[in-house]
Amino acid sequence: MVIVRDLVTRLGFQVDRAGIKQADSGFKKLQKAANALTIAVGAVGIGLVGALGFVTKSAIEAGDEVAKSAAKIGLSVEALQELRFAAEIVGVNINELDIGLRSLQRRAADAAIGNEEFAKGFRRVGVTVTDAEGRIKPTIQLFKEVAEGMKGLETQAERTAVAMRVAGDSGFQLNNLFSQGAEGIERLQRRARALVSYSIQKRPKNLSV
């Protein structure tokens, strides 16, 4: 349960409210046992009761936060969750990730309507910001294409310059993630999905977090 709680609170993995209500039912049973233990172990039992309630509240708040952030960035909730997981693995702060993704989205839109400075950054890594029908590519697609294009740059200085041109100041912080390339990012996304699936399968049947 520690793994699931950590993913929920740190990365914002979304849970539905029906599941949380079911979890509450299971937690109440555990709370009764914790109350009984309080007589014998004092503060330890009280701490357990408080912790159980905190997990439920945190899960709801994290679900709301990731949904709002995903909408602002233009990603699905699942895609943002997976990218946050990938960022954590390679040491990128998730707040910097979110900011960088929003900047990438805005700069791609600006490049599409003629901002040559931003367009030059995307071209440097072989990325066109629009599809065959002239529509801005999805943010997740642009992110992976930029990451893949970065592999063709010879120096770290070049990679940093391009990262900051297409993703703003946060581009510098995203270098560790860009360096994975498209395939590496997708591999980390698969790990995120597998971890969540495994955690759900292993949870107690009367809990749903």
C-alpha positions as CSV (number, residue, x, y, z in Angstrom):
1,M,0.0,0.0,0.0
2,V,3.0,2.3,0.5
3,I,3.8,2.2,-3.2
4,V,0.2,3.0,-4.2
5,R,-0.1,5.8,-1.7
6,D,3.2,7.3,-2.9
7,L,2.2,7.2,-6.5
8,V,-1.2,8.8,-5.7
9,T,0.2,11.7,-3.6
10,R,3.4,12.4,-5.5
11,L,2.5,11.7,-9.1
12,G,-1.2,12.4,-9.0
13,F,-2.5,9.0,-10.2
14,Q,-6.2,9.5,-10.5
15,V,-8.7,7.4,-8.7
16,D,-12.5,7.5,-9.1
17,R,-14.6,8.7,-6.2
18,A,-16.7,5.6,-6.1
19,G,-13.4,3.7,-5.4
20,I,-12.6,6.1,-2.6
21,K,-16.0,5.6,-1.0
22,Q,-15.4,1.8,-1.1
23,A,-11.9,2.4,0.4
24,D,-13.5,4.3,3.2
25,S,-15.6,1.3,4.1
26,G,-12.6,-0.8,4.3
27,F,-10.7,1.8,6.3
28,K,-13.5,2.1,8.9
29,K,-13.0,-1.6,9.7
30,L,-9.3,-1.0,10.2
31,Q,-9.9,2.1,12.2
32,K,-12.0,0.0,14.7
33,A,-9.1,-2.3,15.1
34,A,-6.8,0.6,15.5
35,N,-9.0,2.1,18.2
36,A,-8.8,-1.1,20.1
37,L,-5.0,-1.1,19.8
38,T,-4.9,2.4,21.2
39,I,-5.6,1.1,24.6
40,A,-2.6,-1.1,24.4
41,V,-0.1,1.0,22.4
42,G,-1.4,4.5,22.9
43,A,-0.1,7.0,20.4
44,V,0.8,4.3,17.8
45,G,-2.9,3.4,17.4
46,I,-3.9,7.0,17.2
47,G,-1.3,7.6,14.5
48,L,-2.6,4.6,12.5
49,V,-6.2,5.9,12.5
50,G,-5.0,9.4,11.4
51,A,-2.8,7.9,8.6
52,L,-5.7,5.9,7.2
53,G,-7.9,8.9,6.9
54,F,-5.0,10.9,5.3
55,V,-4.5,8.4,2.5
56,T,-8.2,8.7,1.4
57,K,-8.2,12.5,1.5
58,S,-4.9,12.6,-0.3
59,A,-6.1,10.3,-3.1
60,I,-9.1,12.5,-3.8
61,E,-7.0,15.7,-3.8
62,A,-4.3,14.2,-6.0
63,G,-7.0,13.0,-8.5
64,D,-8.4,16.5,-8.7
65,E,-5.0,18.1,-9.2
66,V,-3.8,15.8,-12.0
67,A,-7.1,16.2,-13.9
68,K,-6.8,20.0,-13.8
69,S,-3.1,20.0,-14.7
70,A,-3.7,17.6,-17.6
71,A,-6.5,19.8,-19.0
72,K,-4.2,22.9,-18.9
73,I,-1.4,21.1,-20.6
74,G,-3.6,19.4,-23.2
75,L,-2.8,15.8,-22.2
76,S,-5.0,12.9,-21.2
77,V,-4.9,12.3,-17.4
78,E,-3.2,8.9,-18.1
79,A,-0.5,10.5,-20.3
80,L,0.4,13.1,-17.6
81,Q,0.5,10.5,-14.9
82,E,2.9,8.4,-16.9
83,L,5.1,11.3,-17.8
84,R,5.3,12.3,-14.2
85,F,6.4,8.8,-13.3
86,A,9.0,8.9,-16.0
87,A,10.2,12.3,-14.7
88,E,10.5,11.0,-11.2
89,I,12.6,8.0,-12.3
90,V,15.2,10.1,-14.1
91,G,15.3,12.9,-11.5
92,V,13.1,15.6,-13.1
93,N,10.9,17.6,-10.8
94,I,7.3,17.1,-11.7
95,N,6.4,20.8,-11.3
96,E,9.2,21.6,-13.8
97,L,7.8,18.9,-16.1
98,D,4.3,20.5,-16.0
99,I,5.6,24.0,-16.7
100,G,7.8,22.7,-19.5
101,L,4.9,20.9,-21.1
102,R,2.7,24.0,-21.0
103,S,5.6,26.0,-22.5
104,L,6.1,23.4,-25.2
105,Q,2.4,23.5,-26.1
106,R,2.3,27.3,-26.3
107,R,5.5,27.6,-28.3
108,A,4.4,25.0,-30.8
109,A,1.3,27.0,-31.3
110,D,3.3,30.2,-31.7
111,A,5.7,28.5,-34.1
112,A,2.7,27.4,-36.2
113,I,1.5,31.0,-36.7
114,G,4.9,32.4,-37.6
115,N,7.1,32.8,-34.6
116,E,10.5,32.1,-36.3
117,E,12.5,31.9,-33.0
118,F,10.4,29.0,-31.7
119,A,10.0,27.4,-35.1
120,K,13.8,27.3,-35.4
121,G,14.1,25.4,-32.2
122,F,11.7,22.7,-33.4
123,R,13.3,22.5,-36.8
124,R,16.8,22.1,-35.2
125,V,15.6,18.6,-34.0
126,G,13.7,17.8,-37.2
127,V,10.2,18.4,-35.7
128,T,7.3,20.0,-37.5
129,V,4.7,21.3,-35.1
130,T,1.7,20.6,-37.4
131,D,0.3,17.5,-38.9
132,A,-0.5,16.9,-42.6
133,E,-3.8,18.8,-42.2
134,G,-2.2,21.8,-40.6
135,R,-3.3,21.1,-37.0
136,I,-1.0,21.4,-34.0
137,K,0.3,18.0,-33.0
138,P,-0.7,16.6,-29.6
139,T,1.5,17.7,-26.8
140,I,2.7,14.2,-26.0
141,Q,3.6,13.6,-29.6
142,L,5.6,16.8,-29.8
143,F,7.4,16.0,-26.6
144,K,8.5,12.6,-27.8
145,E,9.5,13.9,-31.2
146,V,11.6,16.6,-29.6
147,A,13.2,14.0,-27.3
148,E,14.0,11.7,-30.3
149,G,15.4,14.6,-32.3
150,M,17.7,15.6,-29.4
151,K,19.6,12.3,-30.0
152,G,21.0,13.8,-33.2
153,L,22.6,16.8,-31.4
154,E,26.3,16.3,-30.7
155,T,26.9,18.4,-27.5
156,Q,25.1,18.9,-24.2
157,A,25.2,22.7,-24.9
158,E,23.2,22.2,-28.1
159,R,20.7,20.0,-26.4
160,T,20.2,22.5,-23.6
161,A,19.8,25.4,-26.0
162,V,17.2,23.6,-28.0
163,A,15.4,22.4,-24.9
164,M,15.1,25.9,-23.6
165,R,14.0,27.3,-26.9
166,V,11.1,24.8,-27.3
167,A,10.1,24.4,-23.6
168,G,11.2,27.7,-21.9
169,D,13.4,27.9,-18.8
170,S,12.1,24.5,-17.7
171,G,13.6,23.0,-20.8
172,F,16.9,22.9,-18.9
173,Q,15.4,20.8,-16.2
174,L,13.8,18.4,-18.8
175,N,17.1,17.4,-20.3
176,N,17.3,14.1,-18.3
177,L,13.9,13.1,-19.7
178,F,14.6,14.3,-23.3
179,S,17.8,12.3,-23.2
180,Q,15.8,9.1,-23.0
181,G,14.5,9.6,-26.5
182,A,11.0,8.6,-27.6
183,E,11.6,4.9,-27.0
184,G,13.0,5.4,-23.6
185,I,10.1,7.6,-22.6
186,E,7.6,5.0,-23.9
187,R,9.4,2.3,-21.9
188,L,9.1,4.3,-18.7
189,Q,5.4,4.9,-19.5
190,R,4.9,1.1,-19.8
191,R,6.6,0.7,-16.4
192,A,4.2,3.1,-14.9
193,R,1.2,1.3,-16.3
194,A,2.6,-2.1,-15.2
195,L,3.3,-0.8,-11.6
196,V,-0.2,0.6,-11.2
197,S,-1.8,-2.6,-12.6
198,Y,0.3,-4.8,-10.3
199,S,-0.5,-2.6,-7.2
200,I,-4.2,-2.8,-8.0
201,Q,-4.1,-6.6,-8.3
202,K,-2.2,-7.0,-5.0
203,R,-4.4,-4.6,-2.9
204,P,-6.7,-6.1,-0.3
205,K,-10.1,-7.0,-1.9
206,N,-12.0,-4.7,0.4
207,L,-9.9,-1.7,-0.4
208,S,-9.8,0.4,-3.6
209,V,-7.1,3.0,-3.8
